[in-house]
Amino acid sequence: MKNYDYLVVGAGLFGATFAYEAAKRGKRVKVIEKRDHIAGNIYTKEVDGIQVHQYGAHIFHTSNKEVWEYVNQFAEFNRYTNSPVANYKGHMYNLPFNMNTFSEMWGVRTPEEAMAKINEQRQEMAGKEPKNLEEQAISLIGRDIYEKLIKGYTEKQWGQKATELPAFIIRRLPVRLVYDNNYFNDTYQGIPIGGYTQIVEKMLNSDLIDVETGVDFFDQKAKYLEDYPKIVFTGMIDQFFDYQLGELQYRSLRFETEEKNVGNYQGNAVINYTDAETPYTRIIEHKHFEFGKGDKDKTIITREYPADWHRGDEPYYPINNQRNNDLYKQYTKLADEKADNVIFGGRLGQYRYYNMDQVLHAALTAVNKEFD
């Protein structure tokens, strides 16, 4: 073990990028991963010729040309454009909020008519300072869209009433006065042909990198800290310090994946269920990420259920409210004082809701800080 320069804890995108760049610089790296596979939450697995996103829909999008060119070293990307649809009690609306949405909602036809309707509904909050998410949403987009497309989905996502959630969660909402269902405004967008797992496989394919899956860092934490000169840790920063300053909060997810004996189940890769009664937030039909590729008589769908997080559950994203952000700052201070040989990275190590391009950028920033 003393021959390794780095121990990377977690074989997700952050850890794999760091390991790849370290090996390029001649460093020997050991990578350990708690799950039985590499690639973290971007892991994809082929079923019926379909690349199944095991941990929810992942669409790569960025306006950072450097990051886009970097990730394209490892895979060829298709031209997939994220255009989710909202199902509210059986009625379908296009997302993000655009002229197609407003036309379906109110029967308007022009941007002027749409803005007039939005402004009329926003008057409910005229002169008032929004005190919670509900009031913030109504002040931005009006009650109709809030009630049908925001309220139920958001309350399921966060496990709290919208009136109890802070206003800052939706400081702004995209309102597009064009007939365009492209969810992202980024310059670059797509999904790797053949799935995401190949990206991490290629990153970790080096004689200088050894990978072990099914290994929990916390089973031998003291030994790892003693044996390795430098550690890159992509797990929960509060768990690393045995929660000694208190627990950070996370949200978890549960996935129900099912094979269907039809070639096309819902006609779109992602459909959000925005009513309160449906227990899941969305259904993903994976074959549409690659334009119907795979068995023509079968399809794979996944229902996504948000869940409260408790110790032992899989944490998927941080809850970045004021209390948690302040506590995270205390943990970073503790890290500076007690763990100067540990680099904390990724969504959990840096306690931020990162998109994939942001994870890559954060990893490359850590690499530059470490080596350059």
C-alpha positions in Angstrom: 0.0 0.0 0.0 2.9 2.4 0.7 3.7 2.3 -3.0 0.4 4.1 -3.9 0.5 7.9 -4.1 -3.3 8.3 -3.8 -6.3 6.4 -2.4 -9.5 7.5 -4.3 -12.6 6.7 -2.3 -15.5 6.4 -4.8 -15.4 5.5 -8.5 -17.8 8.1 -9.7 -17.1 10.9 -12.1 -15.1 13.1 -9.6 -12.9 10.2 -8.3 -12.4 8.7 -11.8 -11.3 12.0 -13.3 -8.8 12.7 -10.5 -7.5 9.1 -10.8 -7.1 9.5 -14.6 -5.3 12.8 -14.3 -3.0 11.6 -11.5 -2.0 8.5 -13.5 -1.3 10.7 -16.5 1.2 12.4 -14.3 2.9 9.1 -13.3 1.1 8.7 -9.9 0.0 5.3 -8.7 -3.6 5.3 -7.6 -5.8 2.8 -5.7 -9.6 3.3 -6.2 -12.1 1.7 -3.9 -15.8 1.8 -4.4 -18.6 0.8 -2.0 -21.0 -0.4 -4.7 -20.4 -3.5 -6.8 -19.8 -1.4 -9.9 -17.9 1.7 -11.0 -19.3 5.0 -12.4 -21.3 6.0 -9.4 -24.7 7.6 -10.1 -24.0 7.9 -13.8 -23.7 4.1 -14.1 -25.6 2.7 -17.1 -26.3 -1.0 -17.8 -27.4 -2.6 -21.1 -30.7 -4.5 -21.0 -32.5 -5.6 -24.2 -30.0 -3.5 -26.1 -31.1 -0.4 -24.1 -28.7 1.6 -22.0 -30.5 1.8 -18.7 -29.7 4.8 -16.4 -29.7 2.9 -13.1 -29.8 6.0 -10.9 -32.1 8.3 -12.8 -31.9 10.3 -16.0 -28.5 11.8 -16.8 -28.3 14.3 -19.7 -24.9 15.9 -20.2 -25.2 19.6 -20.8 -22.7 22.4 -20.5 -21.7 25.8 -21.9 -18.1 25.1 -20.9 -16.3 24.2 -24.1 -13.2 22.9 -22.2 -15.4 20.5 -20.2 -17.3 19.4 -23.3 -14.1 18.7 -25.2 -12.7 16.9 -22.2 -15.6 14.4 -21.8 -15.7 13.8 -25.6 -12.3 12.1 -25.3 -14.0 9.2 -23.6 -17.2 8.8 -25.6 -19.1 9.9 -28.7 -22.2 11.9 -27.8 -25.5 11.9 -29.7 -27.7 15.0 -30.2 -30.3 14.2 -27.6 -32.2 17.3 -26.4 -33.9 17.2 -23.0 -37.6 17.9 -23.6 -39.5 16.5 -20.6 -43.3 16.5 -20.5 -45.4 17.1 -17.4 -48.5 14.9 -16.7 -50.9 16.7 -14.4 -53.9 14.4 -13.7 -53.7 13.0 -17.2 -53.3 16.4 -18.9 -49.9 16.8 -20.7 -47.8 20.0 -20.7 -44.5 20.7 -22.3 -41.5 21.8 -20.1 -39.8 24.1 -19.5 -42.5 26.7 -19.4 -42.7 28.0 -22.9 -45.3 29.0 -25.5 -46.4 25.4 -25.9 -47.1 25.2 -22.2 -49.0 28.5 -22.1 -51.0 27.6 -25.2 -52.1 24.3 -23.6 -52.7 26.0 -20.2 -54.7 29.1 -21.3 -55.3 28.8 -25.1 -53.1 31.8 -25.8 -51.2 32.0 -29.1 -48.8 34.9 -28.9 -46.0 36.0 -26.5 -48.0 39.1 -25.7 -51.1 37.2 -24.7 -49.0 34.8 -22.6 -47.2 37.6 -20.7 -50.5 39.4 -20.1 -51.9 36.2 -18.5 -48.8 35.7 -16.4 -48.8 39.3 -15.2 -52.5 39.1 -14.4 -51.9 36.1 -12.2 -48.8 37.5 -10.6 -50.8 40.4 -9.2 -51.9 38.1 -6.4 -48.4 38.8 -4.9 -48.2 42.5 -5.9 -46.3 44.5 -3.3 -45.7 41.4 -1.1 -42.3 39.9 -0.2 -42.4 36.2 -0.9 -41.9 34.3 2.5 -41.9 30.8 1.1 -41.6 28.7 -2.0 -45.3 28.9 -2.8 -45.4 32.7 -2.7 -42.1 32.9 -4.6 -43.5 30.7 -7.4 -46.8 32.6 -7.7 -44.8 35.9 -7.8 -42.8 34.6 -10.7 -45.3 32.6 -12.8 -48.8 32.9 -11.3 -51.2 30.4 -9.6 -52.3 28.2 -12.5 -48.8 27.0 -13.4 -47.8 26.9 -9.8 -50.7 24.7 -8.8 -50.5 22.3 -11.8 -46.8 22.1 -12.6 -44.8 23.1 -9.5 -46.6 22.5 -6.2 -47.1 18.7 -6.2 -43.8 17.9 -7.9 -41.8 20.1 -5.6 -43.5 18.9 -2.4 -42.8 15.3 -3.4 -39.2 16.1 -4.3 -38.4 17.8 -1.0 -40.8 15.9 1.3 -42.3 19.2 2.7 -45.2 21.5 2.0 -44.4 24.3 -0.4 -45.5 26.8 2.2 -42.7 25.4 4.5 -39.9 25.5 2.0 -37.7 28.6 1.7 -38.3 31.0 -1.2 -34.7 30.8 -2.4 -35.1 27.3 -3.7 -36.7 28.9 -6.8 -35.2 32.3 -7.1 -36.1 32.3 -10.7 -38.1 30.1 -13.1 -37.4 29.8 -16.8 -40.2 31.5 -18.8 -39.6 31.3 -22.5 -41.9 33.1 -24.9 -41.0 30.8 -27.8 -42.3 27.5 -28.9 -39.2 25.6 -27.9 -39.2 22.5 -25.5 -35.4 22.4 -25.1 -35.0 22.3 -21.3 -31.4 23.5 -21.2 -30.0 26.7 -22.7 -26.5 25.3 -22.7 -24.3 25.3 -25.9 -23.6 21.6 -25.7 -25.9 18.8 -24.9 -26.2 15.0 -25.5 -25.9 11.5 -24.2 -22.9 9.2 -24.8 -23.7 6.6 -27.5 -23.4 3.3 -25.6 -24.0 4.8 -22.1 -22.0 6.5 -19.4 -20.2 3.6 -17.8 -17.7 3.5 -20.7 -16.4 7.0 -19.8 -15.4 5.9 -16.3 -14.0 2.6 -17.6 -11.7 4.4 -20.0 -10.6 6.8 -17.3 -9.7 4.0 -14.9 -8.0 1.8 -17.6 -4.4 2.4 -16.7 -1.5 0.2 -15.4 -1.1 2.8 -12.7 -4.7 2.5 -11.4 -6.0 -0.4 -9.4 -9.8 -0.6 -8.7 -11.7 -2.6 -6.1 -15.5 -2.6 -5.9 -17.6 -3.7 -3.0 -15.2 -2.1 -0.5 -16.4 0.3 2.2 -13.8 2.9 3.3 -15.3 3.0 6.8 -14.7 -0.7 7.4 -10.9 0.2 7.6 -10.9 3.9 7.8 -8.0 4.2 10.3 -5.8 1.8 8.3 -6.5 3.7 5.1 -5.6 7.0 6.7 -2.4 5.5 8.0 -1.3 3.6 4.9 -2.0 6.2 2.1 -0.1 9.5 1.9 -3.0 11.3 0.2 -6.7 10.5 0.0 -9.4 11.8 -2.4 -12.7 11.3 -0.6 -16.0 11.6 -2.5 -18.4 10.4 0.2 -20.3 12.5 2.8 -17.9 14.9 4.5 -20.0 14.7 7.8 -19.7 10.9 7.8 -15.9 11.2 7.3 -15.7 13.1 10.6 -18.2 10.7 12.3 -20.9 13.4 12.3 -19.1 15.0 15.2 -20.5 18.5 14.4 -23.9 17.1 13.6 -25.6 15.6 10.5 -25.9 17.4 7.2 -29.2 16.8 5.5 -29.7 14.9 2.2 -32.5 13.7 0.1 -32.6 10.1 -1.1 -34.3 8.4 -4.0 -35.8 5.0 -4.7 -36.0 3.5 -8.2 -38.5 0.9 -9.5 -37.3 -0.4 -12.9 -39.6 -2.6 -15.0 -39.3 -4.3 -18.4 -42.4 -3.8 -20.6 -43.4 -6.0 -23.6 -44.1 -3.0 -25.8 -41.8 -1.1 -28.1 -42.8 2.3 -26.9 -44.4 2.9 -23.5 -44.8 6.6 -23.0 -43.4 8.3 -26.1 -40.8 10.4 -24.3 -37.7 9.8 -22.2 -38.9 11.7 -19.2 -42.4 12.4 -18.0 -42.9 14.3 -14.8 -45.9 13.6 -12.6 -46.8 16.9 -11.1 -49.9 16.0 -9.1 -49.7 15.3 -5.4 -51.6 12.0 -5.6 -49.0 10.1 -7.8 -46.3 8.9 -5.4 -43.4 9.1 -7.9 -42.1 12.2 -9.5 -41.3 10.9 -12.9 -41.2 7.9 -15.2 -38.1 7.5 -17.4 -38.2 5.4 -20.6 -34.6 4.7 -21.3 -34.6 3.8 -24.9 -35.7 7.3 -25.9 -32.3 8.6 -24.8 -30.8 6.9 -27.8 -33.8 7.5 -30.1 -35.4 4.1 -29.8 -32.3 1.9 -30.0 -32.7 -1.6 -28.6 -35.2 -4.4 -28.8 -38.1 -3.1 -30.9 -40.7 -5.1 -28.9 -39.4 -4.3 -25.4 -38.8 -1.2 -23.3 -37.4 -0.4 -19.9 -39.0 2.1 -17.6 -38.0 3.5 -14.2 -40.3 5.2 -11.7 -38.5 7.6 -9.4 -39.6 8.1 -5.8 -38.0 10.8 -3.6 -37.4 9.7 -0.1 -36.3 11.0 3.3 -32.6 10.2 4.0 -31.5 8.4 7.1 -28.1 7.0 8.0 -27.5 3.9 6.0 -29.6 5.2 3.0 -28.0 6.3 -0.2 -27.7 10.1 -0.2 -28.4 11.6 -3.7 -28.3 15.3 -3.2 -27.7 17.8 -0.5 -30.3 20.1 1.0 -28.5 23.5 0.6 -30.5 25.6 3.1 -28.8 28.1 5.4 -28.5 25.7 8.3 -26.8 23.0 6.3 -24.5 25.4 4.4 -23.3 26.9 7.7 -22.7 23.4 9.1 -20.8 22.4 5.9 -18.5 25.5 6.4 -17.7 24.2 9.9 -16.8 20.8 8.4 -14.5 22.4 5.8 -12.8 24.2 8.6 -12.4 20.9 10.5 -11.0 19.4 7.3 -8.4 22.1 7.1 -7.4 21.5 10.7 -7.6 17.8 11.0 -7.4 16.3 7.5 -4.9 18.3 5.4 -4.0 15.1 3.4 -7.6 14.6 2.3 -9.2 16.1 -0.8 -12.9 16.2 -0.5 -14.8 16.1 -3.8 -18.1 15.6 -5.6 -21.7 16.3 -4.5 -21.2 14.7 -1.1 -17.7 15.7 -0.3 -18.3 19.3 -1.3 -22.0 19.3 -0.3 -23.2 20.9 -3.6 -25.9 20.0 -6.1 -23.5 19.5 -9.0 -24.5 18.6 -12.6 -22.1 16.3 -14.4 -20.2 19.1 -16.1 -19.8 20.8 -12.7 -18.4 17.6 -11.2 -15.9 17.4 -14.0 -15.0 21.1 -13.6 -14.6 20.7 -9.9 -12.4 17.6 -10.3 -10.2 19.3 -12.9 -9.9 22.3 -10.5 -8.8 19.9 -7.7 -6.3 18.3 -10.1 -4.8 21.7 -11.1 -4.6 22.7 -7.5 -2.8 19.5 -6.6 -0.4 19.2 -9.5 0.0 22.6 -11.1 
